[in-house]
Amino acid sequence: MEPTRKEISRRNFMEIAIGAIGGIMGAILGVPAIAYIVGPSLQQKTADWLKLGTVSKIQPGTPTLFKVTVESQTGWVTSRDELSAYVLTDDGQT
């Protein structure tokens, strides 16, 4: 018995080729687009300490007001908040 060869027609070859090219182009455009959309929601940046100012601005025994602006980003929304803190020290160092 002779194995039968199935020949592919020109029309079927073009359908397969166009489908493969379209799939490759979709993957090339789709992967960065998904990363662009999902990426910011996966990033989490938190600061443990905020620099308020220099120690020389603090008067010992007197509460000193410091204001700082904090910028936070949630997804694509960026917000700026102003925080206030009073600093009190007895010796000017701690």
Gaussian input, Z-matrix of N, CA and C with variables (Angstrom, degrees):
# hf/3-21g

backbone

0 1
 N
 C     1     B1
 C     2     B2     1     A1
 N     3     B3     2     A2     1     D1
 C     4     B4     3     A3     2     D2
 C     5     B5     4     A4     3     D3
 N     6     B6     5     A5     4     D4
 C     7     B7     6     A6     5     D5
 C     8     B8     7     A7     6     D6
 N     9     B9     8     A8     7     D7
 C    10    B10     9     A9     8     D8
 C    11    B11    10    A10     9     D9
 N    12    B12    11    A11    10    D10
 C    13    B13    12    A12    11    D11
 C    14    B14    13    A13    12    D12
 N    15    B15    14    A14    13    D13
 C    16    B16    15    A15    14    D14
 C    17    B17    16    A16    15    D15
 N    18    B18    17    A17    16    D16
 C    19    B19    18    A18    17    D17
 C    20    B20    19    A19    18    D18
 N    21    B21    20    A20    19    D19
 C    22    B22    21    A21    20    D20
 C    23    B23    22    A22    21    D21
 N    24    B24    23    A23    22    D22
 C    25    B25    24    A24    23    D23
 C    26    B26    25    A25    24    D24
 N    27    B27    26    A26    25    D25
 C    28    B28    27    A27    26    D26
 C    29    B29    28    A28    27    D27
 N    30    B30    29    A29    28    D28
 C    31    B31    30    A30    29    D29
 C    32    B32    31    A31    30    D30
 N    33    B33    32    A32    31    D31
 C    34    B34    33    A33    32    D32
 C    35    B35    34    A34    33    D33
 N    36    B36    35    A35    34    D34
 C    37    B37    36    A36    35    D35
 C    38    B38    37    A37    36    D36
 N    39    B39    38    A38    37    D37
 C    40    B40    39    A39    38    D38
 C    41    B41    40    A40    39    D39
 N    42    B42    41    A41    40    D40
 C    43    B43    42    A42    41    D41
 C    44    B44    43    A43    42    D42
 N    45    B45    44    A44    43    D43
 C    46    B46    45    A45    44    D44
 C    47    B47    46    A46    45    D45
 N    48    B48    47    A47    46    D46
 C    49    B49    48    A48    47    D47
 C    50    B50    49    A49    48    D48
 N    51    B51    50    A50    49    D49
 C    52    B52    51    A51    50    D50
 C    53    B53    52    A52    51    D51
 N    54    B54    53    A53    52    D52
 C    55    B55    54    A54    53    D53
 C    56    B56    55    A55    54    D54
 N    57    B57    56    A56    55    D55
 C    58    B58    57    A57    56    D56
 C    59    B59    58    A58    57    D57
 N    60    B60    59    A59    58    D58
 C    61    B61    60    A60    59    D59
 C    62    B62    61    A61    60    D60
 N    63    B63    62    A62    61    D61
 C    64    B64    63    A63    62    D62
 C    65    B65    64    A64    63    D63
 N    66    B66    65    A65    64    D64
 C    67    B67    66    A66    65    D65
 C    68    B68    67    A67    66    D66
 N    69    B69    68    A68    67    D67
 C    70    B70    69    A69    68    D68
 C    71    B71    70    A70    69    D69
 N    72    B72    71    A71    70    D70
 C    73    B73    72    A72    71    D71
 C    74    B74    73    A73    72    D72
 N    75    B75    74    A74    73    D73
 C    76    B76    75    A75    74    D74
 C    77    B77    76    A76    75    D75
 N    78    B78    77    A77    76    D76
 C    79    B79    78    A78    77    D77
 C    80    B80    79    A79    78    D78
 N    81    B81    80    A80    79    D79
 C    82    B82    81    A81    80    D80
 C    83    B83    82    A82    81    D81
 N    84    B84    83    A83    82    D82
 C    85    B85    84    A84    83    D83
 C    86    B86    85    A85    84    D84
 N    87    B87    86    A86    85    D85
 C    88    B88    87    A87    86    D86
 C    89    B89    88    A88    87    D87
 N    90    B90    89    A89    88    D88
 C    91    B91    90    A90    89    D89
 C    92    B92    91    A91    90    D90
 N    93    B93    92    A92    91    D91
 C    94    B94    93    A93    92    D92
 C    95    B95    94    A94    93    D93
 N    96    B96    95    A95    94    D94
 C    97    B97    96    A96    95    D95
 C    98    B98    97    A97    96    D96
 N    99    B99    98    A98    97    D97
 C   100   B100    99    A99    98    D98
 C   101   B101   100   A100    99    D99
 N   102   B102   101   A101   100   D100
 C   103   B103   102   A102   101   D101
 C   104   B104   103   A103   102   D102
 N   105   B105   104   A104   103   D103
 C   106   B106   105   A105   104   D104
 C   107   B107   106   A106   105   D105
 N   108   B108   107   A107   106   D106
 C   109   B109   108   A108   107   D107
 C   110   B110   109   A109   108   D108
 N   111   B111   110   A110   109   D109
 C   112   B112   111   A111   110   D110
 C   113   B113   112   A112   111   D111
 N   114   B114   113   A113   112   D112
 C   115   B115   114   A114   113   D113
 C   116   B116   115   A115   114   D114
 N   117   B117   116   A116   115   D115
 C   118   B118   117   A117   116   D116
 C   119   B119   118   A118   117   D117
 N   120   B120   119   A119   118   D118
 C   121   B121   120   A120   119   D119
 C   122   B122   121   A121   120   D120
 N   123   B123   122   A122   121   D121
 C   124   B124   123   A123   122   D122
 C   125   B125   124   A124   123   D123
 N   126   B126   125   A125   124   D124
 C   127   B127   126   A126   125   D125
 C   128   B128   127   A127   126   D126
 N   129   B129   128   A128   127   D127
 C   130   B130   129   A129   128   D128
 C   131   B131   130   A130   129   D129
 N   132   B132   131   A131   130   D130
 C   133   B133   132   A132   131   D131
 C   134   B134   133   A133   132   D132
 N   135   B135   134   A134   133   D133
 C   136   B136   135   A135   134   D134
 C   137   B137   136   A136   135   D135
 N   138   B138   137   A137   136   D136
 C   139   B139   138   A138   137   D137
 C   140   B140   139   A139   138   D138
 N   141   B141   140   A140   139   D139
 C   142   B142   141   A141   140   D140
 C   143   B143   142   A142   141   D141
 N   144   B144   143   A143   142   D142
 C   145   B145   144   A144   143   D143
 C   146   B146   145   A145   144   D144
 N   147   B147   146   A146   145   D145
 C   148   B148   147   A147   146   D146
 C   149   B149   148   A148   147   D147
 N   150   B150   149   A149   148   D148
 C   151   B151   150   A150   149   D149
 C   152   B152   151   A151   150   D150
 N   153   B153   152   A152   151   D151
 C   154   B154   153   A153   152   D152
 C   155   B155   154   A154   153   D153
 N   156   B156   155   A155   154   D154
 C   157   B157   156   A156   155   D155
 C   158   B158   157   A157   156   D156
 N   159   B159   158   A158   157   D157
 C   160   B160   159   A159   158   D158
 C   161   B161   160   A160   159   D159
 N   162   B162   161   A161   160   D160
 C   163   B163   162   A162   161   D161
 C   164   B164   163   A163   162   D162
 N   165   B165   164   A164   163   D163
 C   166   B166   165   A165   164   D164
 C   167   B167   166   A166   165   D165
 N   168   B168   167   A167   166   D166
 C   169   B169   168   A168   167   D167
 C   170   B170   169   A169   168   D168
 N   171   B171   170   A170   169   D169
 C   172   B172   171   A171   170   D170
 C   173   B173   172   A172   171   D171
 N   174   B174   173   A173   172   D172
 C   175   B175   174   A174   173   D173
 C   176   B176   175   A175   174   D174
 N   177   B177   176   A176   175   D175
 C   178   B178   177   A177   176   D176
 C   179   B179   178   A178   177   D177
 N   180   B180   179   A179   178   D178
 C   181   B181   180   A180   179   D179
 C   182   B182   181   A181   180   D180
 N   183   B183   182   A182   181   D181
 C   184   B184   183   A183   182   D182
 C   185   B185   184   A184   183   D183
 N   186   B186   185   A185   184   D184
 C   187   B187   186   A186   185   D185
 C   188   B188   187   A187   186   D186
 N   189   B189   188   A188   187   D187
 C   190   B190   189   A189   188   D188
 C   191   B191   190   A190   189   D189
 N   192   B192   191   A191   190   D190
 C   193   B193   192   A192   191   D191
 C   194   B194   193   A193   192   D192
 N   195   B195   194   A194   193   D193
 C   196   B196   195   A195   194   D194
 C   197   B197   196   A196   195   D195
 N   198   B198   197   A197   196   D196
 C   199   B199   198   A198   197   D197
 C   200   B200   199   A199   198   D198
 N   201   B201   200   A200   199   D199
 C   202   B202   201   A201   200   D200
 C   203   B203   202   A202   201   D201
 N   204   B204   203   A203   202   D202
 C   205   B205   204   A204   203   D203
 C   206   B206   205   A205   204   D204
 N   207   B207   206   A206   205   D205
 C   208   B208   207   A207   206   D206
 C   209   B209   208   A208   207   D207
 N   210   B210   209   A209   208   D208
 C   211   B211   210   A210   209   D209
 C   212   B212   211   A211   210   D210
 N   213   B213   212   A212   211   D211
 C   214   B214   213   A213   212   D212
 C   215   B215   214   A214   213   D213
 N   216   B216   215   A215   214   D214
 C   217   B217   216   A216   215   D215
 C   218   B218   217   A217   216   D216
 N   219   B219   218   A218   217   D217
 C   220   B220   219   A219   218   D218
 C   221   B221   220   A220   219   D219
 N   222   B222   221   A221   220   D220
 C   223   B223   222   A222   221   D221
 C   224   B224   223   A223   222   D222
 N   225   B225   224   A224   223   D223
 C   226   B226   225   A225   224   D224
 C   227   B227   226   A226   225   D225
 N   228   B228   227   A227   226   D226
 C   229   B229   228   A228   227   D227
 C   230   B230   229   A229   228   D228
 N   231   B231   230   A230   229   D229
 C   232   B232   231   A231   230   D230
 C   233   B233   232   A232   231   D231
 N   234   B234   233   A233   232   D232
 C   235   B235   234   A234   233   D233
 C   236   B236   235   A235   234   D234
 N   237   B237   236   A236   235   D235
 C   238   B238   237   A237   236   D236
 C   239   B239   238   A238   237   D237
 N   240   B240   239   A239   238   D238
 C   241   B241   240   A240   239   D239
 C   242   B242   241   A241   240   D240
 N   243   B243   242   A242   241   D241
 C   244   B244   243   A243   242   D242
 C   245   B245   244   A244   243   D243
 N   246   B246   245   A245   244   D244
 C   247   B247   246   A246   245   D245
 C   248   B248   247   A247   246   D246
 N   249   B249   248   A248   247   D247
 C   250   B250   249   A249   248   D248
 C   251   B251   250   A250   249   D249
 N   252   B252   251   A251   250   D250
 C   253   B253   252   A252   251   D251
 C   254   B254   253   A253   252   D252
 N   255   B255   254   A254   253   D253
 C   256   B256   255   A255   254   D254
 C   257   B257   256   A256   255   D255
 N   258   B258   257   A257   256   D256
 C   259   B259   258   A258   257   D257
 C   260   B260   259   A259   258   D258
 N   261   B261   260   A260   259   D259
 C   262   B262   261   A261   260   D260
 C   263   B263   262   A262   261   D261
 N   264   B264   263   A263   262   D262
 C   265   B265   264   A264   263   D263
 C   266   B266   265   A265   264   D264
 N   267   B267   266   A266   265   D265
 C   268   B268   267   A267   266   D266
 C   269   B269   268   A268   267   D267
 N   270   B270   269   A269   268   D268
 C   271   B271   270   A270   269   D269
 C   272   B272   271   A271   270   D270
 N   273   B273   272   A272   271   D271
 C   274   B274   273   A273   272   D272
 C   275   B275   274   A274   273   D273
 N   276   B276   275   A275   274   D274
 C   277   B277   276   A276   275   D275
 C   278   B278   277   A277   276   D276
 N   279   B279   278   A278   277   D277
 C   280   B280   279   A279   278   D278
 C   281   B281   280   A280   279   D279

   B1=1.4365
   B2=1.5172
   B3=1.2481
   B4=1.4622
   B5=1.5243
   B6=1.3721
   B7=1.4660
   B8=1.5227
   B9=1.2977
   B10=1.4642
   B11=1.5273
   B12=1.2898
   B13=1.4617
   B14=1.5070
   B15=1.2894
   B16=1.4542
   B17=1.5176
   B18=1.2828
   B19=1.4576
   B20=1.5213
   B21=1.2986
   B22=1.4550
   B23=1.5293
   B24=1.2881
   B25=1.4626
   B26=1.5224
   B27=1.2947
   B28=1.4667
   B29=1.5284
   B30=1.3081
   B31=1.4650
   B32=1.5322
   B33=1.3218
   B34=1.4703
   B35=1.5272
   B36=1.3235
   B37=1.4620
   B38=1.5227
   B39=1.3227
   B40=1.4577
   B41=1.5386
   B42=1.3276
   B43=1.4598
   B44=1.5272
   B45=1.3001
   B46=1.4643
   B47=1.5196
   B48=1.3237
   B49=1.4615
   B50=1.5289
   B51=1.3147
   B52=1.4644
   B53=1.5256
   B54=1.3079
   B55=1.4643
   B56=1.5218
   B57=1.3352
   B58=1.4682
   B59=1.5277
   B60=1.3199
   B61=1.4666
   B62=1.5302
   B63=1.3227
   B64=1.4659
   B65=1.5223
   B66=1.3179
   B67=1.4611
   B68=1.5195
   B69=1.3228
   B70=1.4650
   B71=1.5228
   B72=1.3287
   B73=1.4687
   B74=1.5255
   B75=1.3288
   B76=1.4588
   B77=1.5226
   B78=1.3267
   B79=1.4664
   B80=1.5237
   B81=1.3326
   B82=1.4662
   B83=1.5287
   B84=1.3173
   B85=1.4676
   B86=1.5241
   B87=1.3160
   B88=1.4578
   B89=1.5112
   B90=1.3159
   B91=1.4690
   B92=1.5330
   B93=1.3411
   B94=1.4685
   B95=1.5320
   B96=1.3233
   B97=1.4643
   B98=1.5257
   B99=1.3140
   B100=1.4626
   B101=1.5208
   B102=1.3316
   B103=1.4645
   B104=1.5322
   B105=1.3258
   B106=1.4622
   B107=1.5241
   B108=1.3131
   B109=1.4596
   B110=1.5324
   B111=1.3162
   B112=1.4543
   B113=1.5264
   B114=1.3213
   B115=1.4517
   B116=1.5197
   B117=1.3343
   B118=1.4672
   B119=1.5314
   B120=1.3131
   B121=1.4635
   B122=1.5230
   B123=1.3192
   B124=1.4608
   B125=1.5209
   B126=1.3250
   B127=1.4624
   B128=1.5194
   B129=1.3283
   B130=1.4554
   B131=1.5148
   B132=1.3095
   B133=1.4566
   B134=1.5171
   B135=1.2983
   B136=1.4554
   B137=1.5186
   B138=1.2920
   B139=1.4639
   B140=1.5203
   B141=1.3033
   B142=1.4526
   B143=1.5219
   B144=1.3311
   B145=1.4543
   B146=1.5191
   B147=1.3128
   B148=1.4567
   B149=1.5191
   B150=1.3120
   B151=1.4543
   B152=1.5219
   B153=1.3283
   B154=1.4668
   B155=1.5067
   B156=1.3173
   B157=1.4501
   B158=1.5151
   B159=1.3122
   B160=1.4573
   B161=1.5238
   B162=1.3090
   B163=1.4623
   B164=1.5186
   B165=1.3130
   B166=1.4654
   B167=1.5337
   B168=1.3276
   B169=1.4660
   B170=1.5251
   B171=1.3404
   B172=1.4600
   B173=1.5216
   B174=1.3254
   B175=1.4575
   B176=1.5274
   B177=1.3095
   B178=1.4699
   B179=1.5200
   B180=1.3456
   B181=1.4632
   B182=1.5102
   B183=1.3208
   B184=1.4645
   B185=1.5330
   B186=1.3343
   B187=1.4667
   B188=1.5328
   B189=1.3195
   B190=1.4592
   B191=1.5228
   B192=1.3274
   B193=1.4579
   B194=1.5249
   B195=1.3306
   B196=1.4612
   B197=1.5151
   B198=1.3171
   B199=1.4669
   B200=1.5161
   B201=1.3184
   B202=1.4553
   B203=1.5291
   B204=1.3227
   B205=1.4484
   B206=1.5209
   B207=1.3326
   B208=1.4575
   B209=1.5199
   B210=1.3236
   B211=1.4605
   B212=1.5171
   B213=1.3308
   B214=1.4573
   B215=1.5223
   B216=1.3311
   B217=1.4596
   B218=1.5150
   B219=1.3353
   B220=1.4493
   B221=1.5127
   B222=1.3169
   B223=1.4608
   B224=1.5128
   B225=1.3242
   B226=1.4640
   B227=1.5170
   B228=1.3307
   B229=1.4557
   B230=1.5240
   B231=1.3305
   B232=1.4602
   B233=1.5255
   B234=1.3266
   B235=1.4587
   B236=1.5197
   B237=1.3231
   B238=1.4674
   B239=1.5172
   B240=1.3226
   B241=1.4574
   B242=1.5190
   B243=1.3235
   B244=1.4633
   B245=1.5213
   B246=1.3207
   B247=1.4505
   B248=1.5249
   B249=1.3183
   B250=1.4627
   B251=1.5208
   B252=1.3208
   B253=1.4626
   B254=1.5173
   B255=1.3313
   B256=1.4542
   B257=1.5167
   B258=1.3329
   B259=1.4596
   B260=1.5144
   B261=1.3319
   B262=1.4561
   B263=1.5287
   B264=1.2998
   B265=1.4614
   B266=1.5294
   B267=1.3091
   B268=1.4690
   B269=1.5176
   B270=1.3452
   B271=1.4719
   B272=1.5165
   B273=1.3286
   B274=1.4625
   B275=1.5195
   B276=1.3173
   B277=1.4652
   B278=1.5271
   B279=1.3216
   B280=1.4582
   B281=1.5073
   A1=109.89
   A2=113.68
   A3=121.14
   A4=108.93
   A5=117.20
   A6=118.23
   A7=110.51
   A8=114.57
   A9=118.47
   A10=108.81
   A11=114.92
   A12=121.25
   A13=108.32
   A14=113.22
   A15=117.46
   A16=107.19
   A17=116.36
   A18=120.70
   A19=109.17
   A20=113.25
   A21=119.47
   A22=107.99
   A23=115.72
   A24=118.83
   A25=109.72
   A26=114.70
   A27=120.23
   A28=110.72
   A29=116.27
   A30=120.95
   A31=110.62
   A32=117.99
   A33=121.27
   A34=110.96
   A35=117.38
   A36=120.39
   A37=110.58
   A38=118.04
   A39=121.78
   A40=110.94
   A41=117.49
   A42=120.55
   A43=110.55
   A44=116.86
   A45=121.18
   A46=110.61
   A47=117.51
   A48=121.32
   A49=111.06
   A50=116.91
   A51=120.32
   A52=110.41
   A53=117.85
   A54=121.41
   A55=111.52
   A56=117.12
   A57=120.59
   A58=110.54
   A59=117.55
   A60=120.81
   A61=110.51
   A62=116.67
   A63=120.21
   A64=111.80
   A65=117.68
   A66=120.97
   A67=112.15
   A68=116.52
   A69=120.91
   A70=110.23
   A71=117.22
   A72=120.29
   A73=110.93
   A74=117.21
   A75=120.52
   A76=111.64
   A77=117.00
   A78=120.62
   A79=110.69
   A80=116.92
   A81=120.37
   A82=110.79
   A83=117.87
   A84=120.86
   A85=112.35
   A86=117.60
   A87=121.23
   A88=114.56
   A89=117.87
   A90=120.52
   A91=111.40
   A92=120.55
   A93=118.62
   A94=112.98
   A95=117.45
   A96=119.98
   A97=110.73
   A98=117.25
   A99=120.73
   A100=109.93
   A101=117.51
   A102=120.88
   A103=110.79
   A104=117.70
   A105=122.53
   A106=111.14
   A107=116.92
   A108=121.15
   A109=111.13
   A110=117.56
   A111=121.65
   A112=112.46
   A113=118.60
   A114=123.29
   A115=115.93
   A116=119.99
   A117=119.71
   A118=114.01
   A119=117.87
   A120=118.85
   A121=111.73
   A122=118.14
   A123=121.41
   A124=112.61
   A125=117.91
   A126=121.24
   A127=109.43
   A128=115.37
   A129=120.50
   A130=107.94
   A131=115.48
   A132=121.24
   A133=107.85
   A134=115.85
   A135=119.97
   A136=109.08
   A137=115.01
   A138=120.44
   A139=107.78
   A140=116.60
   A141=120.74
   A142=111.29
   A143=116.87
   A144=121.91
   A145=109.78
   A146=115.71
   A147=121.65
   A148=108.45
   A149=116.21
   A150=120.62
   A151=108.52
   A152=115.76
   A153=120.58
   A154=112.66
   A155=117.70
   A156=120.89
   A157=109.98
   A158=115.80
   A159=120.56
   A160=110.71
   A161=114.96
   A162=121.39
   A163=110.68
   A164=117.50
   A165=120.26
   A166=112.64
   A167=118.31
   A168=121.56
   A169=112.16
   A170=117.37
   A171=120.95
   A172=109.54
   A173=116.21
   A174=121.07
   A175=108.27
   A176=118.40
   A177=120.40
   A178=111.83
   A179=115.14
   A180=121.49
   A181=114.83
   A182=119.15
   A183=122.62
   A184=109.50
   A185=117.93
   A186=119.13
   A187=110.25
   A188=116.27
   A189=121.79
   A190=108.42
   A191=116.89
   A192=122.42
   A193=110.06
   A194=115.98
   A195=122.61
   A196=107.90
   A197=115.90
   A198=121.54
   A199=107.95
   A200=115.84
   A201=121.68
   A202=108.31
   A203=116.79
   A204=122.74
   A205=108.98
   A206=115.61
   A207=122.09
   A208=108.15
   A209=116.15
   A210=121.57
   A211=108.45
   A212=116.39
   A213=120.93
   A214=109.18
   A215=114.84
   A216=120.39
   A217=108.61
   A218=116.08
   A219=123.04
   A220=107.18
   A221=115.96
   A222=119.43
   A223=109.81
   A224=117.22
   A225=121.64
   A226=112.07
   A227=117.85
   A228=121.72
   A229=109.32
   A230=116.37
   A231=122.27
   A232=108.53
   A233=116.16
   A234=119.99
   A235=109.46
   A236=114.46
   A237=121.63
   A238=107.75
   A239=115.49
   A240=121.66
   A241=109.04
   A242=115.56
   A243=120.07
   A244=108.01
   A245=115.97
   A246=122.29
   A247=109.47
   A248=116.08
   A249=121.76
   A250=108.62
   A251=115.40
   A252=120.52
   A253=108.99
   A254=115.33
   A255=120.97
   A256=108.13
   A257=115.22
   A258=121.71
   A259=107.58
   A260=115.15
   A261=121.31
   A262=108.29
   A263=116.57
   A264=121.88
   A265=109.03
   A266=114.58
   A267=119.19
   A268=112.09
   A269=116.09
   A270=119.08
   A271=114.06
   A272=118.45
   A273=121.38
   A274=113.85
   A275=119.08
   A276=122.39
   A277=113.29
   A278=118.22
   A279=120.77
   A280=110.63
   D1=133.79
   D2=178.92
   D3=-93.64
   D4=129.61
   D5=179.42
   D6=-63.75
   D7=141.90
   D8=-178.87
   D9=-88.04
   D10=134.62
   D11=176.72
   D12=-98.76
   D13=127.66
   D14=176.77
   D15=-97.85
   D16=114.92
   D17=179.36
   D18=-87.58
   D19=143.38
   D20=178.75
   D21=-95.32
   D22=135.28
   D23=-179.40
   D24=-79.42
   D25=164.15
   D26=179.04
   D27=-62.01
   D28=-38.09
   D29=179.88
   D30=-64.49
   D31=-45.30
   D32=178.79
   D33=-65.70
   D34=-38.54
   D35=177.96
   D36=-61.96
   D37=-43.73
   D38=-179.86
   D39=-65.43
   D40=-38.80
   D41=177.92
   D42=-62.72
   D43=-44.13
   D44=179.72
   D45=-66.96
   D46=-44.21
   D47=-178.43
   D48=-64.42
   D49=-45.07
   D50=179.96
   D51=-65.80
   D52=-39.74
   D53=177.05
   D54=-63.57
   D55=-41.68
   D56=179.64
   D57=-66.96
   D58=-43.72
   D59=179.05
   D60=-63.30
   D61=-41.74
   D62=177.38
   D63=-63.62
   D64=-39.81
   D65=178.05
   D66=-65.34
   D67=-40.69
   D68=178.58
   D69=-65.97
   D70=-44.07
   D71=178.83
   D72=-64.34
   D73=-38.84
   D74=177.66
   D75=-63.35
   D76=-39.99
   D77=178.61
   D78=-68.42
   D79=-40.44
   D80=-179.54
   D81=-63.86
   D82=-38.22
   D83=179.28
   D84=-85.60
   D85=-30.48
   D86=-174.31
   D87=-75.40
   D88=-41.39
   D89=-176.78
   D90=-63.34
   D91=-49.04
   D92=176.75
   D93=-64.86
   D94=-33.08
   D95=179.26
   D96=-65.18
   D97=-41.93
   D98=178.25
   D99=-65.51
   D100=-42.07
   D101=178.08
   D102=-63.69
   D103=-36.74
   D104=178.94
   D105=-65.93
   D106=-38.43
   D107=-177.22
   D108=-79.01
   D109=-42.91
   D110=-173.53
   D111=-87.75
   D112=-25.42
   D113=-172.90
   D114=-53.00
   D115=-52.22
   D116=-177.50
   D117=-61.92
   D118=-29.36
   D119=-179.84
   D120=-73.61
   D121=-18.77
   D122=179.60
   D123=-89.26
   D124=-14.74
   D125=-178.35
   D126=-86.55
   D127=130.07
   D128=177.60
   D129=-131.33
   D130=115.46
   D131=178.23
   D132=-117.62
   D133=121.26
   D134=177.30
   D135=-128.42
   D136=139.76
   D137=177.47
   D138=-105.92
   D139=131.60
   D140=179.70
   D141=-82.68
   D142=-34.48
   D143=-176.40
   D144=-124.77
   D145=143.74
   D146=174.90
   D147=-118.11
   D148=134.23
   D149=177.72
   D150=-82.38
   D151=118.95
   D152=-177.44
   D153=-91.83
   D154=-35.62
   D155=-177.21
   D156=163.64
   D157=-167.29
   D158=-178.27
   D159=-88.83
   D160=156.78
   D161=179.91
   D162=-68.63
   D163=-26.39
   D164=-177.76
   D165=-67.07
   D166=-18.51
   D167=179.13
   D168=-80.30
   D169=-12.33
   D170=-176.90
   D171=-91.29
   D172=127.49
   D173=176.39
   D174=-94.48
   D175=128.77
   D176=-179.75
   D177=-60.75
   D178=134.90
   D179=177.79
   D180=81.78
   D181=-4.92
   D182=-178.83
   D183=-120.39
   D184=127.41
   D185=175.94
   D186=-64.35
   D187=129.66
   D188=-177.81
   D189=-114.57
   D190=130.01
   D191=-178.81
   D192=-86.23
   D193=129.98
   D194=173.40
   D195=-122.56
   D196=137.84
   D197=176.61
   D198=-119.98
   D199=139.37
   D200=179.92
   D201=-139.64
   D202=143.64
   D203=177.26
   D204=-100.86
   D205=127.22
   D206=-177.98
   D207=-114.99
   D208=130.94
   D209=178.09
   D210=-106.19
   D211=125.79
   D212=179.66
   D213=-126.14
   D214=148.82
   D215=-178.14
   D216=-125.65
   D217=125.56
   D218=175.99
   D219=-119.83
   D220=105.79
   D221=-175.13
   D222=65.48
   D223=-117.06
   D224=179.53
   D225=-101.90
   D226=-2.66
   D227=-176.68
   D228=-95.84
   D229=124.42
   D230=177.31
   D231=-108.36
   D232=129.42
   D233=179.68
   D234=-126.86
   D235=148.75
   D236=178.55
   D237=-116.90
   D238=126.58
   D239=179.44
   D240=-121.46
   D241=142.14
   D242=176.13
   D243=-102.53
   D244=122.74
   D245=-179.91
   D246=-108.02
   D247=145.05
   D248=178.17
   D249=-121.25
   D250=142.86
   D251=178.22
   D252=-146.22
   D253=138.98
   D254=173.77
   D255=-98.00
   D256=136.32
   D257=179.37
   D258=-117.36
   D259=131.71
   D260=-179.98
   D261=-128.36
   D262=130.28
   D263=177.96
   D264=-138.14
   D265=148.52
   D266=178.80
   D267=-95.46
   D268=-31.52
   D269=-175.94
   D270=-114.00
   D271=-1.98
   D272=179.00
   D273=83.93
   D274=1.82
   D275=-179.79
   D276=-123.19
   D277=-32.46
   D278=-177.21
   D279=-112.27

